[in-house]
Amino acid sequence: MRLLRRLGWTLTGLAAALLALTFWTARPGDPALFPPRDADAVGVALVSHGWHSGLVLRREDLTGEGTGTALRNLATRFRAYDALEFGWGEARFYRATPTLAAFDWRLALAALFTPGGSDGVIQVVGLAQPARTSFPQADIVPIRLSRQGIARLRARLEASFRLIDGQPADLGPGLYGPSLFYAAEGRFSFAHVCNHWAAGLLNAAGVPVTPVLDTHPAGLLADLRWRAGLTAQAGPEAEPDLSKP
């Protein structure tokens, strides 16, 4: 009985600590940016592939305030596509995991717990069709951002690319569709995963986020619903080996 009591107090303490950490790390939104008040707000989409999330932007929205060398290069290189999906992840694990069937626990644990973090990469995918058509199995959150908000998101996205000789460093083909991997800034670890990166882009645009919840895509979707009133459009249930990272 005493052991059960101690276990109960331990679990209660852990739950209280997690709750405190959740509220302590929550990032406020910017009411001046989100939700947008202008009639010409810009649409983006958060795409959850089950355990990884990315952000879809129209190619035409990659230019303007906040655009630098990397995004100008991408807007030109992917000029045949109406929209682009951006996803960030750990260099070795992301590139070695085209589907959930290829999941390697050793690579995953190394990505999460390497001291000092691991190198990151960005996958850029050209989309000729709307996000819902391109990713029929995914949960998709359509998001309207203000013009100033999208400019700040662009600046944050631009800063995510590592430049070599003044240009984004192309690392070769991506995992699906017309895609490429690029060298990225930032270190991947359990405290900074792909979903934190996507949430950080949205936070730059004024959307409130909660990093503790955003660790997993399901938490990120719940966070956006809870704090920003944004609802996911669920796709049909996917077969595990068809899930995209």
N, C-alpha and C positions, 0 to 999 in steps of 0.2 A: 504493500500500500504506500509506504514511504517513497519507494522507487517511482511508482506511478505519479505521486504528487510532485516529485522533483522533475520528472519528465514533463508533466503538465506545465509547471512553472517555466521550464526551459523553453518549451514551445511557445508559451505566451510571451516570454521575453523576446524570442526571435521574431515573432509576428509584430510585436510593438516596435522593435528596432527597424524592421523592414518598412513598416508604415511611416515611421519618423523619417527614414531615409528617402522614401518616396516623396513626401511633402517637402523635405529639405532641398532635394535636387530639382524639384519642379521649376521649369523655366516659364516665366510669364510671356504672354503674347504682347503684341504692340497694337493697341486699339486704333492707332493712327494708320496702321497698315492693313489689319485684318479684324473683322471681315471688310472686304472692299466696299467703298461707298460709290465709286465711279461706275458709270454705265459701261465703260469699255474694259471691265476687269478681264484678266487673263486666266485661262483655264489650264491647269496641270492635273496630273493623276498620279496617285501613289498606287503602286501595283505590288500586292503581296503574293508571292509564289509558294507560300506555305511555311518556309523557314528563312526566306530571304525577301527583302523588299527593294524596289527600285522606284525611280521617279521618271515620269514621262513628260517631256516638254515639246511643244511645237518647234520645229526647226526655225521658223521665223522669229520665235521669241528668244533665240540664242544671240541675237544681235541687239544693240542698243546699250544703254547705260549699264555698266558692270561687266561688259564684254571685254575680253582680252584676247591674247594670242591663241590660247587653247580653244576657246569657243568659236572664234572666227575660223580657225582651222577645221573644226568639226562641221560647222555650218557649210563649209565648202566641200569637204570630203564626203559628207552624207547628203549632198544637195538633191539627190534623187528621191529622198524620203521626206514625208510630211512631218514626221515626229521622230524623236529619239528617246530611247530609254537609257537612263544612267543608273548603274549599280556599282557600289563600292564593296570591296571585300579583301580578305587576306590573300596575298599573291599566290602562294602554293595551293592552298585549299580551294579557293574560288576557281582557279583555272583547271584543277583536277577533278571537279565535281559537276559534270554536265547534267546529271540527274540525281535524284535521291538514291537510286540504285547503286551509284558510284560512291556513296558516302563512305569515307575512311575515318574511323575514330581516331587513329593516330595523328593524322593530319589535322583533324578538328581540335584535338587537345593541344597539339603544338601551337596552333593558331591562337587559341584562347589564352594559353598560360606561358608562353615564351616570355621570360623576364625582359622588360623594356618594350614588349610588343613586337609585332612582325610587320614587314613591308606591306603596303596596301596597293591594290590595283583598281582601276575603274573599267567596267565594261560599258561600251557604248553600242547600242543596237539601233539600226535604222528600221523604222516602222512605216510601211506603205499603207497600212490600214489603221483604223482607230484602235485604241488600246483594248477595248472589249473584244474586238474581232481577232486581234493579234494574240491575245492571251485569254482564250475562252475558259480556261480552268482557274483563273486567278480571281482573288478578291481585289476589287478596284475601288479606290476612293477618289471621286472627282472633287477637285478643290478649285475655288475661284480666288485669285490673288489680285491685289491692287497693282497698278503699274509700278509704283515705287517698291512694293513688296517683291515683284518679280525681278526688279533691278538688283535688289539686295540678294535675292536667291542666286541670280546669275553671278554676282561677285563672289559669293561663297563657293559656288560650283567651280568657277574659274580658278580659285585658289586651291582647289582639290587636286588639280593636275600638276604633276611635276614636269617642269620644262627642262629639256636638254638641248643645248645650243639654240635656245630661244623658241623651241617648238615642243609640243606635247610628244612624249616618247611612246611611239607605237610598239607594242609588245607582241603583236600577232593576232590571229583570228580569235574571236570570242566563242561562246558556247553554243549559240543558236542564232539562226537568221544571219542577215548581213551585219556582222558585229566585229569589233576590235577591242582588245585590251590595251590600256594605257597605264603607264607608271603613275602612281598617285602619291600625294602628300598624306601625312597622318600615319599613325601606328595602330594596327589592329590588335585588340586584346579583348578579354571578357568585359572590360569596362568601356570598350568602344568598338562595337560591332557594326555590321552593315545597316541595321535598322536605326542605330543611333545616328549614323551619318545621314540617312534620309530624313530623320526627324530634325537634325540640325539644319538642313537646307530649308525645311518648312519653317522652323523657328526664326531663321534669318528673314523670312518673308512676313513675320509677325504672328505666326500660328503658335499658340501655347503648346508645350510638350512636357512630358514627364519621363526622363531617361530611364528610371528604374523599370517602368512599365514597358518602355519601348525596346527593351532587350530582345524580345521575341515579336515577330510580326503580329501575332494575335493580340499581344499587349499594346502594340502601336495602334492597331485598329481600334481597340477599346479606348485608348487614350484620346485619339482624335475624335471619337464619338462623345466621350465624357467632357473633354475640355474645350473642344472647338465645334461641337455639334455637327460633325461630318460623318456621313454614313457610307459604309462600303456596299458596293454592288457585288453580291456573291455570284461566282460562276458555278457550273455543275461540278459535282464531285469528281476529282481527278484520280486516275490510276497512279500509284506511287512512282512507277518508272517513267511517267510522263511529266512529273512535276519539274519545273525549271527552277534553277537556283537563283 
